[in-house]
């Protein structure tokens, strides 16, 4: 059977209809994402909400953290916006309030209940444990802790039980660390896990087609720049990808390992096994970088231990798989 998922917008927090490059490059960033015509009651800023920090707020994913917090009316009593020294002091407007971006320091996490990290693996390794020591619940978007056995690797819609031991309702004085999987793993398992629960996947073949947004704001900028350069007959500037990206396709730019797979492909293999708690499931992946700004796509071929007819798997995806399918079910 063949299942296709296209969902980078949801899981890497990419907006569906915003301008192609609404990137945080100006000294004063505006992050007002609410529909002016919306009549829903604002539930975000409230005294009984948790204190939230966003680490890497000027990056593409950091900006989408803010978008998702706003769009989902996530309750918070205050929010701290953290970035590198070069971004410190810049002003940013979020939900009609102006904030000053602060330099990331160990003391940044004093009084913080929830810290959302997306500033790269090295920053997560350095400051993630610091935040936990100060009582923060860290949700890390990097690969730094995904394969650490004692760190839960969580897709909330797939394996919420992995967080059962963590107090998410308020500050308890005890911090915790939660890792979220790689983008390709999230997209794949959102669709495959309901089927796995019913019929047990024994073999999975995945092909991914990954956009520039997965590599961050600088990669998106370079794709735009290269596109203009190629169309103008100029040599493309290659700093992020080390080769022409515009009007081109190539194996994902992650390093190729000794087994012939690149790191992106092995993330999908290892993370699937950890999330499903199944070291025997056979997984193979081919990850390709495609020259579009946003939206990853995947083709997923599954082999099951038990029989599963087409009507059944379509109904499962409709009810449990968080899948929007243009084909009538």
C-alpha positions in Angstrom: 0.0 0.0 0.0 1.1 3.6 -0.6 0.5 6.5 1.8 1.6 10.0 1.0 1.9 12.7 3.6 2.7 16.4 3.0 2.7 18.3 6.2 5.8 20.4 6.9 3.6 23.4 7.8 2.2 21.7 10.9 5.3 20.1 12.2 8.0 22.6 11.5 5.7 25.5 12.2 5.7 26.8 8.7 2.9 29.2 7.9 0.6 28.2 5.0 -0.1 31.6 3.5 2.5 34.1 4.7 4.9 35.8 2.3 7.8 33.5 1.1 10.4 35.4 3.1 8.9 37.0 6.2 12.2 36.4 7.9 13.5 38.2 11.0 16.2 40.2 9.5 15.2 43.7 10.6 16.1 45.3 13.9 12.5 45.6 14.8 10.5 42.4 14.1 6.7 42.3 14.1 5.1 39.0 15.0 1.3 39.8 14.9 -0.2 36.7 13.5 -3.8 37.0 14.6 -6.6 37.5 12.1 -7.9 41.0 12.8 -11.5 39.8 12.1 -11.3 37.0 14.6 -13.8 37.2 17.4 -12.4 34.5 19.7 -11.5 35.6 23.2 -7.7 36.0 23.8 -6.5 33.3 26.1 -2.8 33.8 25.7 -1.6 36.3 28.3 -3.1 35.3 31.7 -1.9 35.3 35.3 -2.4 31.6 35.9 -0.5 30.5 32.8 3.1 29.2 32.7 6.2 31.4 32.1 7.6 30.7 28.6 11.0 31.2 27.0 11.7 30.9 23.3 15.4 30.1 22.6 16.4 31.0 19.1 13.5 33.4 18.6 15.0 35.2 15.6 15.4 32.0 13.5 12.8 30.6 11.1 11.5 28.0 13.6 11.7 30.4 16.5 9.4 32.8 14.7 7.0 29.9 14.0 7.1 29.0 17.7 5.6 32.4 18.3 3.1 31.9 15.5 1.9 28.6 16.9 1.6 30.0 20.5 -0.5 32.8 19.2 -2.7 30.7 16.8 -3.4 28.1 19.5 -4.1 30.7 22.2 -1.5 29.0 24.4 -1.8 30.5 27.9 1.3 32.2 29.4 1.8 34.8 32.1 5.0 36.1 30.5 7.3 35.3 27.7 11.0 35.7 27.4 12.6 36.0 23.9 16.2 34.7 23.8 18.8 34.7 21.0 22.5 35.2 20.4 24.5 38.2 21.5 24.2 39.8 18.0 20.4 39.8 18.2 20.2 41.0 21.8 18.5 44.4 22.2 16.4 44.1 19.1 12.7 44.9 19.6 10.0 42.4 18.7 6.2 42.9 18.8 4.2 39.8 19.8 0.4 39.9 20.3 0.4 43.7 20.5 3.1 43.9 23.1 6.7 45.0 22.5 9.5 42.8 23.9 13.3 43.2 23.9 15.2 40.2 22.7 17.7 39.1 25.4 21.0 37.4 25.1 20.9 33.7 26.0 22.6 33.1 29.4 22.3 30.5 32.1 20.3 32.9 34.3 17.8 33.4 31.5 15.8 30.4 32.8 15.3 31.6 36.3 11.5 31.5 36.9 10.8 29.9 33.5 8.3 27.0 33.4 8.6 26.0 29.7 11.6 26.6 27.5 11.2 26.0 23.7 14.6 25.4 22.1 15.4 25.8 18.4 18.9 27.2 18.2 20.9 24.2 17.0 22.2 21.1 18.7 25.3 22.8 20.3 23.2 25.4 22.0 20.7 22.8 23.2 23.5 20.7 24.7 25.0 23.7 26.5 21.8 25.3 27.8 19.2 22.6 27.8 20.5 20.9 31.0 21.0 24.3 32.6 17.3 25.1 32.0 16.3 21.8 33.5 18.4 22.3 36.6 16.6 25.6 37.1 13.2 23.8 37.0 12.2 24.4 33.4 10.5 21.9 31.1 12.6 22.0 28.0 11.1 21.1 24.6 14.0 20.7 22.3 13.7 20.9 18.5 17.3 19.9 17.7 18.8 16.4 17.4 20.9 16.8 20.6 18.9 14.6 22.9 16.7 12.5 20.6 18.5 9.2 21.0 19.4 9.6 24.7 17.6 6.7 26.2 16.2 8.5 29.2 14.9 11.5 27.2 11.4 11.0 25.8 11.1 11.4 22.0 7.6 12.7 21.6 5.0 13.4 18.9 2.1 14.4 21.1 -0.5 13.0 18.6 1.4 9.7 18.4 3.0 8.8 21.8 1.7 11.2 24.5 2.3 8.5 27.1 6.0 9.1 26.8 5.5 12.3 28.8 3.4 10.6 31.6 6.0 11.2 34.2 6.4 15.0 33.5 4.3 17.6 35.3 3.1 19.9 32.5 0.5 21.8 34.5 2.7 24.2 36.4 6.0 24.8 38.0 6.9 22.0 40.4 10.5 22.9 41.0 11.7 19.9 39.0 12.6 20.4 35.4 12.5 17.9 32.5 13.7 17.5 29.0 11.5 16.5 26.0 12.9 16.0 22.5 10.8 16.2 19.4 11.8 14.1 16.4 13.2 15.2 13.1 10.7 16.8 10.6 10.7 13.8 8.3 10.0 11.4 11.1 7.1 13.4 12.4 5.4 13.6 9.0 5.8 9.9 8.4 4.7 8.6 11.8 1.7 10.9 12.0 0.3 8.8 9.2 1.9 5.4 9.8 1.4 5.0 13.6 -2.4 4.5 13.6 -1.8 1.7 11.0 1.1 0.3 13.0 -1.1 0.1 16.1 -3.7 -2.0 14.2 -1.7 -4.2 11.9 2.0 -3.8 13.0 4.4 -2.4 10.4 7.3 -4.8 9.7 8.9 -2.9 6.9 8.7 0.8 5.9 10.2 2.4 2.8 10.2 6.2 2.8 11.2 8.8 0.2 11.3 12.4 1.3 11.3 15.6 -0.7 12.5 18.4 1.7 12.2 22.1 1.4 14.6 24.9 2.2 12.7 25.8 5.4 14.0 22.6 7.0 17.5 24.1 6.8 16.5 27.4 8.4 16.1 31.0 7.4 19.6 31.4 5.9 18.9 28.5 3.5 15.6 30.1 2.4 17.5 33.4 1.8 20.1 31.5 -0.3 17.5 29.7 -2.4 15.8 33.1 -3.2 19.2 34.7 -4.0 20.3 31.7 -6.2 17.0 31.8 -8.1 17.5 35.4 -9.0 21.2 34.8 -9.9 20.4 31.8 -12.1 17.6 33.6 -13.9 20.0 36.5 -14.5 22.6 34.2 -15.9 25.0 34.6 -13.0 27.0 32.1 -11.0 24.9 31.1 -8.0 26.1 31.9 -4.5 26.7 28.6 -2.6 27.3 29.1 1.1 24.7 27.0 2.9 24.4 24.0 0.5 27.9 24.2 -1.2 26.2 23.6 -4.6 23.5 25.1 -6.7 20.2 24.6 -5.0 17.9 26.6 -7.3 16.4 24.5 -10.1 18.2 21.5 -8.8 17.7 18.2 -6.9 20.2 16.4 -4.8 20.6 14.0 -1.9 19.9 15.7 1.4 22.9 17.9 2.4 23.5 15.9 5.6 26.7 14.0 5.8 26.9 10.6 4.2 27.8 7.9 6.7 29.9 4.7 6.3 26.8 2.6 5.6 25.9 4.7 2.6 22.9 6.5 4.1 23.1 10.2 5.0 22.4 11.4 8.5 18.9 12.6 7.7 17.9 9.1 6.4 19.4 7.5 9.6 17.5 9.8 11.8 14.2 8.5 10.4 15.4 4.9 10.9 16.5 5.3 14.5 13.8 7.7 15.7 11.0 5.5 14.3 12.4 2.5 16.2 12.6 4.5 19.4 9.1 6.0 19.2 7.5 2.7 18.3 9.7 0.9 20.9 10.5 -1.7 18.2 14.1 -2.3 17.3 13.1 -5.0 14.8 11.1 -2.9 12.4 12.9 -2.6 9.0 13.1 1.0 7.8 14.9 2.4 4.8 14.8 6.0 3.7 15.9 8.2 0.8 15.9 11.9 1.5 16.1 14.5 -1.3 16.4 18.3 -1.0 14.0 20.1 -3.4 14.2 23.8 -4.3 11.0 25.1 -2.8 10.7 27.4 0.2 8.3 25.4 2.4 6.4 22.1 2.7 8.1 18.7 2.9 6.5 15.8 1.1 6.9 12.1 1.7 6.0 8.8 -0.1 5.6 6.0 2.5 5.3 2.3 1.6 4.3 0.0 4.4 4.4 -3.8 4.8 2.3 -5.1 7.7 2.3 -8.2 9.8 -1.5 -8.5 9.7 -3.8 -8.1 6.7 -5.1 -4.6 6.2 -7.6 -3.8 3.5 -7.9 -0.4 1.7 -11.2 0.6 3.3 -9.8 -0.1 6.8 -6.6 1.9 6.4 -8.4 4.8 4.8 -10.8 5.0 7.7 -8.0 4.8 10.2 -6.2 7.6 8.6 -9.3 9.7 8.5 -10.2 9.1 12.2 -6.7 8.8 13.8 -4.0 9.8 11.4 -4.4 13.6 11.3 -4.3 13.3 7.6 -6.2 15.7 5.2 -6.7 13.8 2.0 -8.1 15.3 -1.2 -9.2 11.8 -2.4 -12.7 10.9 -1.1 -12.6 8.3 1.7 
